[in-house]
């Protein structure tokens, strides 16, 4: 029982420390730094348990496997990097969605996901471009 508790703490700690939604595979990799013997099946069982306890929530993106984040974040949106596939939180939600709805309609809920390149991938791709390569400078 102690081992499972240590693994559960490692999984929850990884979700809390990440500051962004994690896939089960990402979660497994991060939590293994605290619980090296952690198996992927244990990660899935713990995710199920933490969902039932409302400690974490599922983040669903169209055509993607679920990711998980802490449940207490409140309403927010997400940004998915098209290069590294990581998902990040967007804290602000300032759009008047009713103004975008057709006349006579009322918006009851919304979910927005932005797609693009995260700062790491943007930096890596510009450093690798031929115009910025030290090999091509004169």
C-alpha positions as CSV (number, residue, x, y, z in Angstrom):
1,X,0.0,0.0,0.0
2,X,2.9,2.4,0.8
3,X,4.3,1.9,-2.8
4,X,0.9,2.8,-4.3
5,X,0.6,5.8,-2.1
6,X,4.1,7.0,-3.2
7,X,3.2,6.4,-6.8
8,X,-0.1,8.3,-6.4
9,X,1.7,11.2,-4.8
10,X,4.2,11.2,-7.6
11,X,1.5,11.3,-10.3
12,X,-0.5,14.0,-8.6
13,X,2.7,16.0,-8.0
14,X,3.6,15.8,-11.6
15,X,0.2,17.1,-12.7
16,X,0.5,20.0,-10.3
17,X,4.1,20.8,-11.1
18,X,3.6,20.7,-14.9
19,X,1.3,23.7,-15.0
20,X,-0.2,22.4,-18.2
21,X,-2.4,19.5,-19.3
22,X,-0.5,16.2,-19.6
23,X,-1.1,13.1,-21.6
24,X,-0.8,9.8,-19.7
25,X,2.6,9.2,-21.4
26,X,3.9,12.6,-20.4
27,X,2.6,12.1,-16.9
28,X,4.2,8.6,-16.7
29,X,7.6,10.1,-17.7
30,X,7.4,13.0,-15.3
31,X,6.2,10.9,-12.3
32,X,8.9,8.3,-12.8
33,X,11.5,10.8,-11.5
34,X,9.8,10.4,-8.1
35,X,8.7,6.8,-8.5
36,X,11.1,5.0,-10.8
37,X,9.1,1.6,-10.7
38,X,5.9,3.3,-11.8
39,X,4.1,1.5,-14.6
40,X,1.8,3.0,-17.2
41,X,-1.1,0.8,-16.1
42,X,-0.8,2.4,-12.6
43,X,-0.8,5.8,-14.2
44,X,-4.2,5.0,-15.9
45,X,-5.7,3.6,-12.7
46,X,-4.6,6.6,-10.7
47,X,-6.0,9.0,-13.4
48,X,-9.3,7.2,-13.1
49,X,-9.3,7.5,-9.3
50,X,-8.2,11.2,-9.3
51,X,-11.0,12.0,-11.8
52,X,-13.6,10.3,-9.6
53,X,-12.3,12.3,-6.6
54,X,-12.5,15.5,-8.7
55,X,-8.8,16.2,-8.0
56,X,-8.0,16.4,-11.8
57,X,-10.1,17.1,-14.9
58,X,-9.9,15.8,-18.4
59,X,-8.9,18.1,-21.3
60,X,-10.4,17.0,-24.6
61,X,-9.1,18.3,-27.9
62,X,-10.7,17.2,-31.2
63,X,-9.1,14.0,-32.5
64,X,-6.7,13.8,-29.6
65,X,-6.3,11.4,-26.7
66,X,-7.4,13.0,-23.4
67,X,-4.9,15.0,-21.3
68,X,-5.3,15.8,-17.6
69,X,-4.8,18.9,-15.4
70,X,-5.6,19.9,-11.9
71,X,-9.3,20.5,-11.3
72,X,-9.3,23.8,-9.5
73,X,-8.2,26.0,-12.4
74,X,-11.6,27.3,-13.3
75,X,-12.6,28.3,-16.8
76,X,-9.8,28.7,-19.3
77,X,-8.7,27.7,-22.7
78,X,-5.8,25.9,-24.3
79,X,-3.0,26.3,-26.8
80,X,-1.6,23.2,-28.7
81,X,1.8,23.4,-30.3
82,X,1.7,21.8,-33.7
83,X,5.4,20.8,-33.6
84,X,5.9,19.3,-30.1
85,X,2.2,18.4,-29.4
86,X,2.3,19.9,-25.9
87,X,-0.8,21.7,-24.6
88,X,-0.6,24.8,-22.5
89,X,-3.2,26.8,-20.5
90,X,-4.5,30.2,-21.6
91,X,-5.7,32.0,-18.6
92,X,-7.7,34.8,-20.2
93,X,-11.2,34.5,-21.6
94,X,-12.2,38.0,-22.6
95,X,-14.2,37.5,-25.8
96,X,-17.9,38.3,-25.8
97,X,-19.1,35.1,-27.4
98,X,-22.7,36.2,-27.6
99,X,-21.6,39.0,-30.0
100,X,-20.2,36.3,-32.3
101,X,-23.4,34.2,-32.2
102,X,-26.0,34.5,-34.9
103,X,-28.8,37.1,-34.2
104,X,-31.3,35.7,-31.7
105,X,-28.9,33.0,-30.4
106,X,-27.5,32.8,-26.9
107,X,-24.2,31.2,-26.1
108,X,-24.4,28.8,-23.1
109,X,-20.9,27.4,-23.2
110,X,-17.7,27.5,-25.3
111,X,-14.4,25.8,-25.7
112,X,-11.5,27.4,-27.6
113,X,-8.2,25.8,-28.5
114,X,-5.5,27.8,-30.3
115,X,-3.0,26.0,-32.5
116,X,0.5,27.2,-33.4
117,X,4.1,26.9,-32.2
118,X,5.1,27.2,-28.6
119,X,8.0,29.5,-27.7
120,X,10.5,26.6,-27.5
121,X,9.6,25.3,-30.9
122,X,9.5,28.7,-32.4
123,X,13.0,29.4,-31.1
124,X,14.3,26.0,-32.2
125,X,12.9,26.3,-35.7
126,X,14.3,29.9,-36.2
127,X,17.7,28.8,-34.9
128,X,17.7,25.9,-37.4
129,X,16.6,28.0,-40.4
130,X,19.2,28.5,-43.2
131,X,19.1,32.3,-42.8
132,X,20.1,32.0,-39.2
133,X,22.5,29.2,-39.4
134,X,26.1,30.1,-38.5
135,X,27.2,27.9,-41.5
136,X,25.6,30.4,-43.9
137,X,26.8,33.6,-42.4
138,X,29.6,35.5,-44.3
